[in-house]
Amino acid sequence: MKKTFLAVCLLALLPALATAQTVNPNAKVDPKNNKVSRPVVEKPKVKLMTRDELRACFKEQDENEAEATAILAAEADYKKQREAVLAEKDALTKEGEAISANADAIKAEQAQLIKDNEALKAKLPDMNKKEQKEAIDGYNQRAKASDAKIEEHNKRKDAYLARAKAFDEAIEPLNKLGKDLETSSLDHLDAVDAWKKACLNKSYDEADEKAIRKEQAAAAAAASAASGAGK
């Protein structure tokens, strides 16, 4: 039985081309009514693909479908990575702004502490010992609290810088992955076009298809057995 090779690597199946029919120019004419008798349709002889050609087409078809599946999976993974990087970029921007605002607040507090220290020095001679101790202790507590804020700020800044460095290092590989995916997609489309030219709408013998599918099943079984034996 004859079958026609249709495109299955595409998003939509392409219909086979209709076989052209020709009218016999030597059709007889009825002398009574001078009408042409029913034309004789000449069906052109269809050339079937050889088994080797069919085998190559099936092999390329399977490879193209596997490549398409791999590309789609890679694109989905790339999308997730890109979304994560963009989210990290937004988070780093907000964190940087918060750190900058916190630094400004600490600087203002430090400036106020310096002013308060100068004012305290001027007031100490007019205070008794108890008042002096309370004023100095109060100032030192404020200064100590400010120092703790500075230490915490520096830790937060160091963590931010580490994240920013990791972000910068992730950008180049991600961009390369995107370009590689684009190249793979274009190469895949070229491979599908080549397959269409060689195989699309080509007729072949169904018996050859069954034989090839049997070969493929046997090869897959042998490969599975070899893989299991190697474990």
Residue pairs with C-beta under 8 A, 6 or more apart in sequence:
1 205
1 206
1 207
2 46
2 48
2 203
2 204
2 205
2 206
3 203
3 204
3 205
3 206
3 209
4 16
4 201
4 202
4 203
4 204
5 49
5 54
5 57
5 199
5 200
5 201
5 202
5 203
5 204
6 13
6 14
6 15
6 16
6 200
6 201
7 13
7 14
7 196
7 200
8 61
8 65
9 61
9 64
9 65
9 68
9 192
9 195
10 192
14 200
14 201
16 201
17 201
19 43
19 44
19 46
20 44
21 41
21 42
21 43
22 41
22 42
22 44
23 39
23 40
23 41
24 39
24 40
24 41
24 42
27 36
27 37
27 38
27 39
27 40
28 37
29 35
29 36
29 37
30 36
30 37
46 203
47 203
48 203
48 204
48 205
49 57
49 199
49 202
49 203
49 204
49 208
51 205
51 208
51 211
51 212
53 198
53 202
53 204
54 204
54 205
54 208
54 209
54 212
55 212
55 215
56 198
57 195
57 198
57 199
57 202
58 209
58 212
58 213
58 216
60 191
60 194
60 195
60 198
60 199
61 195
61 199
63 191
64 188
64 191
64 192
64 195
67 184
67 188
67 191
68 188
71 181
71 184
71 185
71 188
74 181
74 184
75 181
75 185
78 174
78 177
78 178
78 181
81 174
81 177
82 174
82 178
85 167
85 170
85 171
85 174
88 163
88 167
89 167
92 160
92 163
92 164
92 167
95 160
95 163
96 160
96 164
99 153
99 156
99 157
99 160
102 153
102 156
103 153
103 157
106 146
106 149
106 150
106 153
109 146
109 149
110 146
113 139
113 142
113 143
113 146
116 139
116 142
117 139
120 135
120 136
120 139
123 135
124 132
124 135
124 136
127 135
